[in-house]
Amino acid sequence: MKAKEFDKKFDDNDADVIDDIDLSTARRRNQATRRVNVDFPEWMLDSLDKEAARLGVTRQSVIKVWLAERLDKSASSQH
């Protein structure tokens, strides 16, 4: 399918275009991961673990979300 045909199909909202997309090769921009090691004091790990248990997620998830929120806040205050 040509891009024009795909765009028209999408814009016309006549049909679902998801069947026309090869999702096996889809990638999100800026989502490549890289492993890092960070040392935390025990009290901080205890607090992170309590928060993770309260939310029902992993410690890593709490750290990632909190860091992302802080980075977003920092970026928006610089503009």
C-alpha positions as CSV (number, residue, x, y, z in Angstrom):
1,M,0.0,0.0,0.0
2,K,1.3,3.4,-0.9
3,A,1.7,6.1,1.8
4,K,-1.1,8.2,0.1
5,E,-3.5,5.3,0.2
6,F,-2.7,4.6,3.9
7,D,-3.1,8.3,4.8
8,K,-6.4,8.5,3.0
9,K,-7.6,5.3,4.7
10,F,-6.5,6.7,8.1
11,D,-8.0,10.2,7.5
12,D,-11.3,8.8,6.1
13,N,-11.6,6.7,9.3
14,D,-13.4,4.2,7.1
15,A,-11.4,1.2,8.3
16,D,-9.0,0.1,10.9
17,V,-5.4,0.7,9.6
18,I,-3.8,-1.5,12.2
19,D,-3.9,-4.5,9.9
20,D,-1.8,-2.5,7.4
21,I,1.1,-1.9,9.8
22,D,3.9,-4.4,10.5
23,L,4.2,-4.0,14.2
24,S,7.0,-6.5,14.5
25,T,9.4,-3.8,13.3
26,A,7.9,-0.9,15.2
27,R,10.2,1.0,17.6
28,R,9.5,3.8,20.0
29,R,11.9,6.7,19.7
30,N,14.3,7.4,22.5
31,Q,13.4,4.1,24.2
32,A,16.6,2.2,23.9
33,T,17.7,1.0,27.3
34,R,21.1,0.9,28.8
35,R,21.9,-0.9,32.1
36,V,23.4,1.3,34.9
37,N,24.4,0.5,38.4
38,V,23.4,2.9,41.2
39,D,24.2,2.5,44.9
40,F,21.5,3.6,47.3
41,P,21.6,3.9,51.1
42,E,19.6,1.2,52.8
43,W,17.0,3.6,54.2
44,M,16.3,4.7,50.6
45,L,15.9,1.2,49.4
46,D,13.5,0.4,52.3
47,S,11.4,3.5,51.4
48,L,11.4,2.5,47.7
49,D,10.4,-1.0,48.6
50,K,7.5,0.2,50.8
51,E,6.3,2.5,48.0
52,A,6.6,-0.3,45.4
53,A,4.6,-2.7,47.6
54,R,1.9,-0.1,48.2
55,L,1.6,0.5,44.5
56,G,1.9,-3.2,43.6
57,V,4.9,-2.6,41.2
58,T,8.6,-3.3,41.2
59,R,11.2,-1.0,42.8
60,Q,12.6,-0.4,39.4
61,S,9.2,0.9,38.2
62,V,9.0,3.3,41.0
63,I,12.5,4.6,40.3
64,K,11.9,5.0,36.6
65,V,8.6,6.8,37.1
66,W,9.9,9.1,39.7
67,L,13.0,10.0,37.7
68,A,10.9,10.5,34.5
69,E,8.5,12.9,36.5
70,R,11.5,14.8,37.9
71,L,13.2,15.1,34.5
72,D,9.9,16.3,32.8
73,K,9.4,18.9,35.6
74,S,13.0,20.1,35.2
75,A,12.7,20.3,31.4
76,S,9.5,22.2,31.6
77,S,10.8,24.7,34.1
78,Q,13.7,25.5,31.8
79,H,11.5,26.7,29.0
